[in-house]
């Protein structure tokens, strides 16, 4: 196996590093101060102008839509700003994703932010020509945003076959009913399209019952019921919302790939997406470790630097070991996805989804402890980082589901039945 980035990817990684250092990091405190002021005015869901200014600079430098996969990017990479005119492998993109994870706004600035990246990959891999024209191209151009509506409030959504919201074919239309929540992105004023997962045929095989349907936000019957906070954080300007769909009708041509294809699409979408999530978390853990080291060396207590008290040196060492171990696990997963696709990396994708958020949560918690009371406040990014890591132990499948996948595949080697 080879985790070495291609020369082009290595060049892009260094250019992203320079862009973040020169353009994003200097204004990020200003951004967060502006967001706090907007919250106080009740205007936090309106994106701050600095984001659009940074996006324009990223496009000028050719640092736009870098997540586009090598095997599917084609003409879109050349038309929509990815420098070099082609996409990247998962291994190539991984270090870029890690760098963006250090910043709350970098993924947005580079148009590499979830859930848009996953939704764009769905349209790229499975969308019709018209679906791509109507929705993929505006997303790649950064003119609109999107949401993925799958999780439901009334069923255990960790088992996706439980989904009760319906997408029933009625002649040349699809009729959609149900309620979704934790739909990331619905708070953004530019969110114009939802990828909706609904039950189409309850009598089909359990993995052929559901369909993914494109539902424009302004379709009659679609209502944003409320925006949800994550442990007190609303994640503006994106947000996580609860959305109701009441007799919503869209053309049958809005079904992606065809009725009953939702699970097949999800398999193709979630593997690379989980690599992206995990590499961003590794970047976040690196930032937390860096902050812990600096804080521990700068502050003294009981006549010693904090870093020399209470086993903190061992904690720093354990954090370095944990981060580097997690990075290698994710790179191994990325490489397996590149050489064999999702079916080649089922266990590895689930392994990283368990290992990395837990690692990041522990490293960030250690950094918070070294920061004392400040680590709990919004004066530092650690509390929000901890919340993000904790949330990702549920998002895209909870730890327990992924451990179950790893155990099933491992025991299957010895003849155990599912």
Secondary structure as GFF3:
##gff-version 3
##sequence-region A 1 418
A	DSSP	alpha_helix	7	19	.	.	.	ID=ss1
A	DSSP	pi_helix	20	24	.	.	.	ID=ss2
A	DSSP	alpha_helix	25	41	.	.	.	ID=ss3
A	DSSP	alpha_helix	49	60	.	.	.	ID=ss4
A	DSSP	alpha_helix	74	79	.	.	.	ID=ss5
A	DSSP	alpha_helix	90	100	.	.	.	ID=ss6
A	DSSP	alpha_helix	106	109	.	.	.	ID=ss7
A	DSSP	alpha_helix	116	126	.	.	.	ID=ss8
A	DSSP	alpha_helix	129	131	.	.	.	ID=ss9
A	DSSP	pi_helix	132	136	.	.	.	ID=ss10
A	DSSP	alpha_helix	137	140	.	.	.	ID=ss11
A	DSSP	beta_strand	145	149	.	.	.	ID=ss12
A	DSSP	three_ten_helix	160	162	.	.	.	ID=ss13
A	DSSP	beta_strand	166	170	.	.	.	ID=ss14
A	DSSP	beta_strand	173	184	.	.	.	ID=ss15
A	DSSP	beta_strand	191	199	.	.	.	ID=ss16
A	DSSP	beta_strand	210	216	.	.	.	ID=ss17
A	DSSP	beta_strand	222	228	.	.	.	ID=ss18
A	DSSP	beta_strand	240	251	.	.	.	ID=ss19
A	DSSP	three_ten_helix	252	254	.	.	.	ID=ss20
A	DSSP	alpha_helix	262	298	.	.	.	ID=ss21
A	DSSP	beta_strand	300	301	.	.	.	ID=ss22
A	DSSP	beta_strand	304	305	.	.	.	ID=ss23
A	DSSP	three_ten_helix	306	308	.	.	.	ID=ss24
A	DSSP	alpha_helix	312	340	.	.	.	ID=ss25
A	DSSP	three_ten_helix	342	345	.	.	.	ID=ss26
A	DSSP	alpha_helix	346	371	.	.	.	ID=ss27
A	DSSP	three_ten_helix	372	376	.	.	.	ID=ss28
A	DSSP	alpha_helix	382	391	.	.	.	ID=ss29
A	DSSP	alpha_helix	399	412	.	.	.	ID=ss30
###
